[in-house]
């Protein structure tokens, strides 16, 4: 994955919020939807976009699709995900997402 592709994925607030949530572990679509308080179709669209660019992985568990960050991310992706975690600490939206997650 090129750096340009990574930045194209990171230029959307919903995708940033999803990646931030997945930093702490895998989640199903319905949990991401509930935490972000967004329609299922919007969350699924963004997860599909992230998956098509190699930024998330998915697996089926019964009727659920579980998403996670890649088990072996590229060096560029790892660096940018670390930067995301460093940058979101003061953002109120990401703090609210974390509170809703627990």
N, CA, C and O atoms as a printed pandas DataFrame, in Angstrom:
     atom_number atom_name residue_name chain_id  residue_number  x_coord  y_coord  z_coord
0              1         N          UNK        A               1    0.849   -1.179    0.000
1              2        CA          UNK        A               1    0.000    0.000    0.000
2              3         C          UNK        A               1    0.892    1.239    0.000
3              4         O          UNK        A               1    1.832    1.351    0.787
4              5         N          UNK        A               2    0.579    2.144   -0.883
5              6        CA          UNK        A               2    1.387    3.360   -0.987
6              7         C          UNK        A               2    0.955    4.377    0.063
7              8         O          UNK        A               2   -0.144    4.309    0.612
8              9         N          UNK        A               3    1.831    5.295    0.316
9             10        CA          UNK        A               3    1.545    6.365    1.270
10            11         C          UNK        A               3    0.343    7.195    0.808
11            12         O          UNK        A               3   -0.467    7.619    1.632
12            13         N          UNK        A               4    0.225    7.426   -0.483
13            14        CA          UNK        A               4   -0.914    8.183   -1.029
14            15         C          UNK        A               4   -2.216    7.462   -0.707
15            16         O          UNK        A               4   -3.185    8.095   -0.288
16            17         N          UNK        A               5   -2.252    6.148   -0.897
17            18        CA          UNK        A               5   -3.465    5.368   -0.593
18            19         C          UNK        A               5   -3.816    5.449    0.889
19            20         O          UNK        A               5   -4.988    5.560    1.248
20            21         N          UNK        A               6   -2.811    5.392    1.741
21            22        CA          UNK        A               6   -3.050    5.498    3.184
22            23         C          UNK        A               6   -3.675    6.845    3.502
23            24         O          UNK        A               6   -4.663    6.915    4.233
24            25         N          UNK        A               7   -3.106    7.916    2.958
25            26        CA          UNK        A               7   -3.640    9.249    3.243
26            27         C          UNK        A               7   -5.031    9.442    2.666
27            28         O          UNK        A               7   -5.846   10.153    3.253
28            29         N          UNK        A               8   -5.319    8.824    1.532
29            30        CA          UNK        A               8   -6.673    8.906    0.989
30            31         C          UNK        A               8   -7.668    8.245    1.947
31            32         O          UNK        A               8   -8.790    8.725    2.105
32            33         N          UNK        A               9   -7.263    7.164    2.576
33            34        CA          UNK        A               9   -8.136    6.495    3.546
34            35         C          UNK        A               9   -8.296    7.317    4.812
35            36         O          UNK        A               9   -9.363    7.316    5.426
36            37         N          UNK        A              10   -7.253    8.011    5.202
37            38        CA          UNK        A              10   -7.270    8.766    6.452
38            39         C          UNK        A              10   -7.935   10.137    6.332
39            40         O          UNK        A              10   -8.084   10.831    7.338
40            41         N          UNK        A              11   -8.336   10.538    5.138
41            42        CA          UNK        A              11   -8.871   11.889    4.964
42            43         C          UNK        A              11  -10.364   11.984    5.258
43            44         O          UNK        A              11  -10.990   12.990    4.923
44            45         N          UNK        A              12  -10.940   10.972    5.868
45            46        CA          UNK        A              12  -12.356   10.993    6.209
46            47         C          UNK        A              12  -12.515   10.775    7.713
47            48         O          UNK        A              12  -11.915    9.859    8.274
48            49         N          UNK        A              13  -13.310   11.605    8.359
49            50        CA          UNK        A              13  -13.458   11.533    9.814
50            51         C          UNK        A              13  -14.049   10.195   10.267
51            52         O          UNK        A              13  -13.609    9.636   11.272
52            53         N          UNK        A              14  -15.024    9.687    9.548
53            54        CA          UNK        A              14  -15.629    8.408    9.943
54            55         C          UNK        A              14  -14.603    7.283    9.876
55            56         O          UNK        A              14  -14.541    6.441   10.772
56            57         N          UNK        A              15  -13.802    7.266    8.820
57            58        CA          UNK        A              15  -12.773    6.224    8.713
58            59         C          UNK        A              15  -11.725    6.373    9.807
59            60         O          UNK        A              15  -11.251    5.372   10.343
60            61         N          UNK        A              16  -11.359    7.591   10.145
61            62        CA          UNK        A              16  -10.419    7.809   11.256
62            63         C          UNK        A              16  -11.000    7.288   12.563
63            64         O          UNK        A              16  -10.298    6.656   13.352
64            65         N          UNK        A              17  -12.269    7.551   12.789
65            66        CA          UNK        A              17  -12.920    7.094   14.019
66            67         C          UNK        A              17  -12.961    5.567   14.070
67            68         O          UNK        A              17  -12.737    4.970   15.122
68            69         N          UNK        A              18  -13.247    4.942   12.933
69            70        CA          UNK        A              18  -13.269    3.475   12.878
70            71         C          UNK        A              18  -11.886    2.908   13.178
71            72         O          UNK        A              18  -11.752    1.987   13.984
72            73         N          UNK        A              19  -10.872    3.446   12.543
73            74        CA          UNK        A              19   -9.504    2.956   12.780
74            75         C          UNK        A              19   -9.107    3.145   14.236
75            76         O          UNK        A              19   -8.448    2.286   14.823
76            77         N          UNK        A              20   -9.501    4.253   14.807
77            78        CA          UNK        A              20   -9.199    4.502   16.217
78            79         C          UNK        A              20   -9.865    3.442   17.099
79            80         O          UNK        A              20   -9.232    2.915   18.014
80            81         N          UNK        A              21  -11.123    3.129   16.834
81            82        CA          UNK        A              21  -11.820    2.115   17.615
82            83         C          UNK        A              21  -11.163    0.747   17.479
83            84         O          UNK        A              21  -11.050    0.011   18.459
84            85         N          UNK        A              22  -10.731    0.407   16.277
85            86        CA          UNK        A              22  -10.135   -0.898   16.048
86            87         C          UNK        A              22   -8.729   -1.021   16.631
87            88         O          UNK        A              22   -8.188   -2.123   16.728
88            89         N          UNK        A              23   -8.149    0.092   17.014
89            90        CA          UNK        A              23   -6.822    0.054   17.620
90            91         C          UNK        A              23   -6.807   -0.820   18.874
91            92         O          UNK        A              23   -5.815   -1.496   19.144
92            93         N          UNK        A              24   -7.896   -0.812   19.638
93            94        CA          UNK        A              24   -7.964   -1.576   20.880
94            95         C          UNK        A              24   -8.461   -3.001   20.692
95            96         O          UNK        A              24   -8.500   -3.769   21.653
96            97         N          UNK        A              25   -8.840   -3.368   19.478
97            98        CA          UNK        A              25   -9.279   -4.729   19.230
98            99         C          UNK        A              25  -10.395   -4.793   18.219
99           100         O          UNK        A              25  -10.918   -3.770   17.777
100          101         N          UNK        A              26  -10.750   -5.998   17.862
101          102        CA          UNK        A              26  -11.741   -6.206   16.814
102          103         C          UNK        A              26  -13.150   -5.870   17.283
103          104         O          UNK        A              26  -13.471   -5.947   18.469
104          105         N          UNK        A              27  -13.986   -5.494   16.307
105          106        CA          UNK        A              27  -15.378   -5.150   16.569
106          107         C          UNK        A              27  -16.231   -5.611   15.398
107          108         O          UNK        A              27  -15.758   -5.682   14.263
108          109         N          UNK        A              28  -17.477   -5.921   15.677
109          110        CA          UNK        A              28  -18.404   -6.232   14.592
110          111         C          UNK        A              28  -19.009   -4.921   14.083
111          112         O          UNK        A              28  -18.941   -3.885   14.743
112          113         N          UNK        A              29  -19.592   -5.000   12.908
113          114        CA          UNK        A              29  -20.189   -3.818   12.282
114          115         C          UNK        A              29  -21.213   -3.177   13.211
115          116         O          UNK        A              29  -21.245   -1.954   13.351
116          117         N          UNK        A              30  -22.047   -3.991   13.841
117          118        CA          UNK        A              30  -23.109   -3.432   14.682
118          119         C          UNK        A              30  -22.546   -2.660   15.870
119          120         O          UNK        A              30  -23.137   -1.664   16.287
120          121         N          UNK        A              31  -21.419   -3.096   16.420
121          122        CA          UNK        A              31  -20.825   -2.358   17.536
122          123         C          UNK        A              31  -20.222   -1.041   17.063
123          124         O          UNK        A              31  -20.343   -0.022   17.742
124          125         N          UNK        A              32  -19.574   -1.059   15.904
125          126        CA          UNK        A              32  -19.033    0.188   15.351
126          127         C          UNK        A              32  -20.176    1.165   15.091
127          128         O          UNK        A              32  -20.078    2.349   15.412
128          129         N          UNK        A              33  -21.250    0.660   14.512
129          130        CA          UNK        A              33  -22.425    1.490   14.232
130          131         C          UNK        A              33  -22.973    2.099   15.508
131          132         O          UNK        A              33  -23.283    3.289   15.547
132          133         N          UNK        A              34  -23.094    1.300   16.543
133          134        CA          UNK        A              34  -23.646    1.779   17.810
134          135         C          UNK        A              34  -22.743    2.836   18.450
135          136         O          UNK        A              34  -23.224    3.865   18.923
136          137         N          UNK        A              35  -21.457    2.582   18.462
137          138        CA          UNK        A              35  -20.515    3.510   19.088
138          139         C          UNK        A              35  -20.483    4.849   18.345
139          140         O          UNK        A              35  -20.500    5.911   18.967
140          141         N          UNK        A              36  -20.438    4.790   17.019
141          142        CA          UNK        A              36  -20.346    6.020   16.233
142          143         C          UNK        A              36  -21.703    6.681   16.015
143          144         O          UNK        A              36  -21.777    7.813   15.539
144          145         N          UNK        A              37  -22.768    5.975   16.362
145          146        CA          UNK        A              37  -24.131    6.484   16.193
146          147         C          UNK        A              37  -24.365    6.934   14.751
147          148         O          UNK        A              37  -24.825    8.045   14.485
148          149         N          UNK        A              38  -24.032    6.035   13.840
149          150        CA          UNK        A              38  -24.186    6.279   12.403
150          151         C          UNK        A              38  -24.984    5.132   11.796
151          152         O          UNK        A              38  -25.027    4.044   12.370
152          153         N          UNK        A              39  -25.616    5.353   10.647
153          154        CA          UNK        A              39  -26.372    4.286    9.993
154          155         C          UNK        A              39  -25.479    3.111    9.583
155          156         O          UNK        A              39  -24.309    3.291    9.244
156          157         N          UNK        A              40  -26.046    1.928    9.621
157          158        CA          UNK        A              40  -25.296    0.714    9.288
158          159         C          UNK        A              40  -24.719    0.785    7.882
159          160         O          UNK        A              40  -23.582    0.371    7.659
160          161         N          UNK        A              41  -25.484    1.301    6.937
161          162        CA          UNK        A              41  -25.014    1.365    5.556
162          163         C          UNK        A              41  -23.769    2.256    5.434
163          164         O          UNK        A              41  -22.861    1.949    4.661
164          165         N          UNK        A              42  -23.727    3.345    6.185
165          166        CA          UNK        A              42  -22.557    4.238    6.151
166          167         C          UNK        A              42  -21.334    3.536    6.730
167          168         O          UNK        A              42  -20.247    3.612    6.158
168          169         N          UNK        A              43  -21.505    2.856    7.857
169          170        CA          UNK        A              43  -20.382    2.156    8.491
170          171         C          UNK        A              43  -19.883    1.036    7.577
171          172         O          UNK        A              43  -18.677    0.873    7.391
172          173         N          UNK        A              44  -20.806    0.272    7.013
173          174        CA          UNK        A              44  -20.416   -0.826    6.120
174          175         C          UNK        A              44  -19.662   -0.308    4.901
175          176         O          UNK        A              44  -18.692   -0.924    4.460
176          177         N          UNK        A              45  -20.102    0.815    4.361
177          178        CA          UNK        A              45  -19.441    1.414    3.197
178          179         C          UNK        A              45  -17.997    1.799    3.544
179          180         O          UNK        A              45  -17.074    1.519    2.779
180          181         N          UNK        A              46  -17.812    2.437    4.691
181          182        CA          UNK        A              46  -16.457    2.848    5.081
182          183         C          UNK        A              46  -15.581    1.642    5.412
183          184         O          UNK        A              46  -14.398    1.628    5.073
184          185         N          UNK        A              47  -16.145    0.636    6.068
185          186        CA          UNK        A              47  -15.366   -0.577    6.354
186          187         C          UNK        A              47  -14.963   -1.283    5.062
187          188         O          UNK        A              47  -13.840   -1.776    4.954
188          189         N          UNK        A              48  -15.853   -1.337    4.095
189          190        CA          UNK        A              48  -15.529   -1.945    2.803
190          191         C          UNK        A              48  -14.412   -1.169    2.109
191          192         O          UNK        A              48  -13.511   -1.763    1.515
192          193         N          UNK        A              49  -14.476    0.149    2.186
193          194        CA          UNK        A              49  -13.425    0.984    1.593
194          195         C          UNK        A              49  -12.079    0.710    2.269
195          196         O          UNK        A              49  -11.068    0.513    1.595
196          197         N          UNK        A              50  -12.077    0.700    3.596
197          198        CA          UNK        A              50  -10.840    0.429    4.333
198          199         C          UNK        A              50  -10.309   -0.966    4.018
199          200         O          UNK        A              50   -9.102   -1.151    3.860
200          201         N          UNK        A              51  -11.195   -1.934    3.928
201          202        CA          UNK        A              51  -10.773   -3.302    3.622
202          203         C          UNK        A              51  -10.186   -3.397    2.221
203          204         O          UNK        A              51   -9.171   -4.064    2.020
204          205         N          UNK        A              52  -10.811   -2.741    1.255
205          206        CA          UNK        A              52  -10.315   -2.794   -0.122
206          207         C          UNK        A              52   -8.930   -2.164   -0.260
207          208         O          UNK        A              52   -8.204   -2.442   -1.215
208          209         N          UNK        A              53   -8.575   -1.315    0.701
209          210        CA          UNK        A              53   -7.254   -0.677    0.688
210          211         C          UNK        A              53   -6.290   -1.321    1.682
211          212         O          UNK        A              53   -5.202   -0.796    1.922
212          213         N          UNK        A              54   -6.682   -2.447    2.254
213          214        CA          UNK        A              54   -5.783   -3.193    3.137
214          215         C          UNK        A              54   -5.595   -2.595    4.516
215          216         O          UNK        A              54   -4.646   -2.943    5.218
216          217         N          UNK        A              55   -6.489   -1.697    4.917
217          218        CA          UNK        A              55   -6.322   -1.052    6.215
218          219         C          UNK        A              55   -7.078   -1.755    7.327
219          220         O          UNK        A              55   -6.822   -1.497    8.503
220          221         N          UNK        A              56   -8.001   -2.638    6.980
221          222        CA          UNK        A              56   -8.676   -3.490    7.958
222          223         C          UNK        A              56   -8.826   -4.885    7.354
223          224         O          UNK        A              56   -8.759   -5.067    6.138
224          225         N          UNK        A              57   -9.027   -5.850    8.226
225          226        CA          UNK        A              57   -9.304   -7.222    7.820
226          227         C          UNK        A              57  -10.645   -7.613    8.414
227          228         O          UNK        A              57  -11.108   -7.004    9.379
228          229         N          UNK        A              58  -11.264   -8.629    7.836
229          230        CA          UNK        A              58  -12.544   -9.088    8.373
230          231         C          UNK        A              58  -12.577  -10.605    8.399
231          232         O          UNK        A              58  -11.842  -11.285    7.683
232          233         N          UNK        A              59  -13.459  -11.110    9.251
233          234        CA          UNK        A              59  -13.717  -12.542    9.309
234          235         C          UNK        A              59  -15.181  -12.721    9.687
235          236         O          UNK        A              59  -15.774  -11.874   10.356
236          237         N          UNK        A              60  -15.741  -13.816    9.256
237          238        CA          UNK        A              60  -17.138  -14.117    9.566
238          239         C          UNK        A              60  -17.182  -14.985   10.808
239          240         O          UNK        A              60  -16.420  -15.941   10.952
240          241         N          UNK        A              61  -18.087  -14.631   11.697
241          242        CA          UNK        A              61  -18.340  -15.425   12.897
242          243         C          UNK        A              61  -19.855  -15.564   13.008
243          244         O          UNK        A              61  -20.542  -14.649   13.462
244          245         N          UNK        A              62  -20.369  -16.730   12.583
245          246        CA          UNK        A              62  -21.815  -16.969   12.484
246          247         C          UNK        A              62  -22.416  -15.911   11.560
247          248         O          UNK        A              62  -22.030  -15.834   10.394
248          249         N          UNK        A              63  -23.340  -15.104   12.045
249          250        CA          UNK        A              63  -23.977  -14.066   11.221
250          251         C          UNK        A              63  -23.266  -12.724   11.297
251          252         O          UNK        A              63  -23.729  -11.749   10.706
252          253         N          UNK        A              64  -22.175  -12.658   11.996
253          254        CA          UNK        A              64  -21.483  -11.394   12.246
254          255         C          UNK        A              64  -20.226  -11.296   11.381
255          256         O          UNK        A              64  -19.561  -12.296   11.108
256          257         N          UNK        A              65  -19.921  -10.081   10.962
257          258        CA          UNK        A              65  -18.646   -9.796   10.313
258          259         C          UNK        A              65  -17.825   -9.006   11.324
259          260         O          UNK        A              65  -18.233   -7.937   11.777
260          261         N          UNK        A              66  -16.671   -9.546   11.665
261          262        CA          UNK        A              66  -15.797   -8.954   12.669
262          263         C          UNK        A              66  -14.628   -8.279   11.949
263          264         O          UNK        A              66  -13.972   -8.891   11.106
264          265         N          UNK        A              67  -14.376   -7.029   12.284
265          266        CA          UNK        A              67  -13.295   -6.265   11.657
266          267         C          UNK        A              67  -12.172   -6.019   12.653
267          268         O          UNK        A              67  -12.394   -5.894   13.857
268          269         N          UNK        A              68  -10.961   -5.955   12.113
269          270        CA          UNK        A              68   -9.781   -5.667   12.929
270          271         C          UNK        A              68   -8.743   -4.982   12.050
271          272         O          UNK        A              68   -8.851   -4.964   10.824
272          273         N          UNK        A              69   -7.746   -4.424   12.702
273          274        CA          UNK        A              69   -6.607   -3.887   11.965
274          275         C          UNK        A              69   -5.803   -5.064   11.421
275          276         O          UNK        A              69   -5.887   -6.162   11.971
276          277         N          UNK        A              70   -5.035   -4.867   10.371
277          278        CA          UNK        A              70   -4.268   -5.969    9.796
278          279         C          UNK        A              70   -3.302   -6.590   10.810
279          280         O          UNK        A              70   -2.670   -5.888   11.599
280          281         N          UNK        A              71   -3.206   -7.911   10.768
281          282        CA          UNK        A              71   -2.288   -8.618   11.664
282          283         C          UNK        A              71   -0.833   -8.240   11.362
283          284         O          UNK        A              71   -0.004   -8.146   12.267
284          285         N          UNK        A              72   -0.543   -8.025   10.085
285          286        CA          UNK        A              72    0.810   -7.649    9.671
286          287         C          UNK        A              72    0.741   -6.404    8.798
287          288         O          UNK        A              72    0.861   -6.492    7.576
288          289         N          UNK        A              73    0.547   -5.236    9.424
289          290        CA          UNK        A              73    0.452   -3.999    8.625
290          291         C          UNK        A              73    1.809   -3.616    8.039
291          292         O          UNK        A              73    2.861   -3.966    8.574
292          293         N          UNK        A              74    1.753   -2.892    6.933
293          294        CA          UNK        A              74    2.983   -2.380    6.340
294          295         C          UNK        A              74    3.630   -1.379    7.306
295          296         O          UNK        A              74    2.993   -0.890    8.239
296          297         N          UNK        A              75    4.882   -1.094    7.062
297          298        CA          UNK        A              75    5.604   -0.114    7.890
298          299         C          UNK        A              75    4.919    1.238    7.830
299          300         O          UNK        A              75    4.794    1.921    8.846
300          301         N          UNK        A              76    4.473    1.628    6.636
301          302        CA          UNK        A              76    3.820    2.924    6.460
302          303         C          UNK        A              76    2.490    2.983    7.210
303          304         O          UNK        A              76    2.170    3.980    7.857
304          305         N          UNK        A              77    1.729    1.906    7.113
305          306        CA          UNK        A              77    0.450    1.870    7.806
306          307         C          UNK        A              77    0.653    1.891    9.314
307          308         O          UNK        A              77   -0.050    2.613   10.021
308          309         N          UNK        A              78    1.595    1.117    9.811
309          310        CA          UNK        A              78    1.877    1.107   11.257
310          311         C          UNK        A              78    2.252    2.489   11.761
311          312         O          UNK        A              78    1.777    2.920   12.812
312          313         N          UNK        A              79    3.094    3.178   11.025
313          314        CA          UNK        A              79    3.531    4.516   11.432
314          315         C          UNK        A              79    2.353    5.489   11.458
315          316         O          UNK        A              79    2.234    6.296   12.380
316          317         N          UNK        A              80    1.494    5.414   10.461
317          318        CA          UNK        A              80    0.359    6.333   10.407
318          319         C          UNK        A              80   -0.707    6.000   11.439
319          320         O          UNK        A              80   -1.351    6.907   11.966
320          321         N          UNK        A              81   -0.908    4.733   11.737
321          322        CA          UNK        A              81   -1.848    4.367   12.795
322          323         C          UNK        A              81   -1.326    4.809   14.154
323          324         O          UNK        A              81   -2.108    5.233   15.005
324          325         N          UNK        A              82   -0.021    4.717   14.370
325          326        CA          UNK        A              82    0.576    5.211   15.615
326          327         C          UNK        A              82    0.402    6.719   15.721
327          328         O          UNK        A              82    0.095    7.238   16.794
328          329         N          UNK        A              83    0.594    7.414   14.621
329          330        CA          UNK        A              83    0.400    8.867   14.596
330          331         C          UNK        A              83   -1.047    9.215   14.915
331          332         O          UNK        A              83   -1.313   10.160   15.657
332          333         N          UNK        A              84   -1.973    8.458   14.360
333          334        CA          UNK        A              84   -3.392    8.684   14.646
334          335         C          UNK        A              84   -3.647    8.581   16.141
335          336         O          UNK        A              84   -4.339    9.427   16.707
336          337         N          UNK        A              85   -3.105    7.568   16.784
337          338        CA          UNK        A              85   -3.316    7.397   18.224
338          339         C          UNK        A              85   -2.700    8.548   19.014
339          340         O          UNK        A              85   -3.260    8.975   20.023
340          341         N          UNK        A              86   -1.560    9.049   18.566
341          342        CA          UNK        A              86   -0.934   10.190   19.236
342          343         C          UNK        A              86   -1.755   11.467   19.078
343          344         O          UNK        A              86   -1.785   12.305   19.979
344          345         N          UNK        A              87   -2.409   11.610   17.953
345          346        CA          UNK        A              87   -3.111   12.856   17.631
346          347         C          UNK        A              87   -4.530   12.943   18.176
347          348         O          UNK        A              87   -5.053   14.048   18.317
348          349         N          UNK        A              88   -5.163   11.838   18.482
349          350        CA          UNK        A              88   -6.578   11.877   18.827
350          351         C          UNK        A              88   -6.847   12.095   20.305
351          352         O          UNK        A              88   -7.996   12.304   20.697
352          353         N          UNK        A              89   -5.823   12.051   21.124
353          354        CA          UNK        A              89   -6.015   12.139   22.567
354          355         C          UNK        A              89   -6.796   13.341   23.039
355          356         O          UNK        A              89   -7.533   13.248   24.022
356          357         N          UNK        A              90   -6.658   14.449   22.379
357          358        CA          UNK        A              90   -7.335   15.670   22.803
358          359         C          UNK        A              90   -8.613   15.946   22.034
359          360         O          UNK        A              90   -9.301   16.924   22.326
360          361         N          UNK        A              91   -8.947   15.123   21.070
361          362        CA          UNK        A              91  -10.126   15.340   20.239
362          363         C          UNK        A              91  -11.377   14.875   20.976
363          364         O          UNK        A              91  -11.470   13.702   21.338
364          365         N          UNK        A              92  -12.336   15.760   21.206
365          366        CA          UNK        A              92  -13.544   15.392   21.966
366          367         C          UNK        A              92  -14.360   14.277   21.312
367          368         O          UNK        A              92  -14.941   13.446   22.009
368          369         N          UNK        A              93  -14.407   14.253   19.981
369          370        CA          UNK        A              93  -15.187   13.208   19.298
370          371         C          UNK        A              93  -14.611   11.825   19.574
371          372         O          UNK        A              93  -15.359   10.882   19.829
372          373         N          UNK        A              94  -13.298   11.697   19.525
373          374        CA          UNK        A              94  -12.658   10.408   19.787
374          375         C          UNK        A              94  -12.807   10.023   21.260
375          376         O          UNK        A              94  -12.940    8.841   21.579
376          377         N          UNK        A              95  -12.786   10.992   22.140
377          378        CA          UNK        A              95  -13.001   10.715   23.564
378          379         C          UNK        A              95  -14.414   10.190   23.790
379          380         O          UNK        A              95  -14.603    9.244   24.556
380          381         N          UNK        A              96  -15.414   10.790   23.132
381          382        CA          UNK        A              96  -16.803   10.308   23.251
382          383         C          UNK        A              96  -16.928    8.889   22.698
383          384         O          UNK        A              96  -17.625    8.052   23.272
384          385         N          UNK        A              97  -16.257    8.627   21.590
385          386        CA          UNK        A              97  -16.285    7.266   21.028
386          387         C          UNK        A              97  -15.723    6.263   22.027
387          388         O          UNK        A              97  -16.279    5.180   22.210
388          389         N          UNK        A              98  -14.621    6.626   22.670
389          390        CA          UNK        A              98  -14.025    5.724   23.671
390          391         C          UNK        A              98  -14.991    5.486   24.841
391          392         O          UNK        A              98  -15.107    4.363   25.332
392          393         N          UNK        A              99  -15.668    6.525   25.275
393          394        CA          UNK        A              99  -16.616    6.380   26.378
394          395         C          UNK        A              99  -17.785    5.477   25.983
395          396         O          UNK        A              99  -18.258    4.686   26.799
396          397         N          UNK        A             100  -18.245    5.586   24.760
397          398        CA          UNK        A             100  -19.368    4.761   24.303
398          399         C          UNK        A             100  -18.940    3.313   24.103
399          400         O          UNK        A             100  -19.771    2.405   24.129
400          401         N          UNK        A             101  -17.656    3.101   23.904
401          402        CA          UNK        A             101  -17.135    1.763   23.649
402          403         C          UNK        A             101  -17.180    0.902   24.916
403          404         O          UNK        A             101  -17.357   -0.314   24.842
404          405         N          UNK        A             102  -17.023    1.526   26.045
405          406        CA          UNK        A             102  -16.943    0.756   27.289
406          407         C          UNK        A             102  -18.278    0.387   27.862
407          408         O          UNK        A             102  -18.344   -0.262   28.907
